[in-house]
């Protein structure tokens, strides 16, 4: 058994059974080891940003890490944007990054680079294997690091000779530390705030947005009258009948401050105090209302379910709460195709147990409200703000949950960052419906141009925000990569197209011209 074989078996034994790959010469022994192990599923991405984004989507739904296989520093560099998103989502992930053989590095071959320097900003745990005999142990420690709360990025640099040299065998999986238990003083501080009679808000993310924790949050809200909010961009939110529907904190800072106006106590559950996405002249960076006291019930690494349960019990809340569920929309929209009519169709047609991947950007603001009454589903959002996440995340979610329909709501400009994901959807026959919001512009930047106080844009500036001339042919693009596709520009036609796509297994794409 060589080092690569010992590493692959160690990963499998520790529960890492999917590897998203874009390999190169230095990783060929690892590729051969993947081939040798029938328990490891291998999924090829044609760009490293697809690989890292898919690993993110997989772990968000599987609650365990996937591995990535990347080629030296440049390959890792290509993956960084979606590693940033994964880090912000607290996604567990194990990156295997090949490198030159140890004895070859000093020759400074063209692909030689500072791999650790590239990896460090997006890694919680980083190690370079020195010898084949250490590779398996390093792999076991990487998995443990990745699985440590709240979920971490672990990067293992694998020199080629440590992969091909003989190794003693796989390492035993290591135990993962439990999430920290809630602190009694934090629970008491939150209880006192909620019992004060002053306006209170619970702001939630992470584990707090899963169904069991949401049920406890509903108990807290029923006992205290507190309002429930979640961060603008969530790693995973479960929605559906019987669960509370927390309000989404608005993206624009002034709207967020308006939504939180009058709040005397902001109680954080698995998140941090809200801040403006960017700095703007003469506008605050902090989105905590003036005079509001911030309480941290539980941090991102803590046990949100246990903390919310303890808080509800401390308030003598009823054993169960029955949140008012918004009515499920019934009527299909008609007329011009707009982001609002697309959202309405999704609300009507959402299948039970769907997974929604939301990278619709400016076109997606109507989506949460229109789907509030839909059947049970999970919502995955752009946690780190680095665009190009949607299509790869949909790939990973579909690999993790092959029995669930994945609905990818995707802005056209963002989609072009990682359009290669369509090919992977076709190759793996993934059950993903992609809706491209084809407004043919970076619409968010047209808004932001004014918000940052820049001068009135002229033709040259506006051309930098325009995706026409030529128009991107999304139907041709999708079909070239093996995905069936159609173009629509009217609400009734879109509704029919979405219904067909949801009813048909396998990948499909709808270009919605808006």
ABEGO torsion letter per residue (X at the ends): XBAAAAAAAAAAAAGBABBBBBBBAAAAAAAAAAAABAABBBBBBABAAAAAAAAAAAAAAAGBBBBBBBBEAAAAAAAAAAAAAAAAAGBBBBBBBBBBBAAAAAAGBAABBBAAAAAAAABABBBBBABAAAAAAAAAAAAAAAABOAEBBBBBBBBAAAAABBBAEBBBBBBBBBBBBBBAAAAAAAAAAAAAGBBBBBBBBEAAABAAAAAAAAAAAAAAGBBBBBBABBABBBBEBGBBBBBBBBABAAAAAAAABGBABBBBBGBBBBBBABBBBGBBABABBBGBBBBBABBAABBAAAAAAAAAAAAGBBABBBBBBBBBBABBBBEBBBAAAAAAAAAAABBBGBBBBBAAEAAAAAAAAAAAABBBBBBBBBAAGBBGAAAAAAAAAAAABAABBBBBBBBAAAAAAAAAAAAAAAAAGBBBBBBBBBAGBBAAAAAAAAAAGBBBBBAAAAAAABABOBBBBAAAAAAAAGBBBBBBABAAAAAAAAAAAAABBEBBBBBBBX
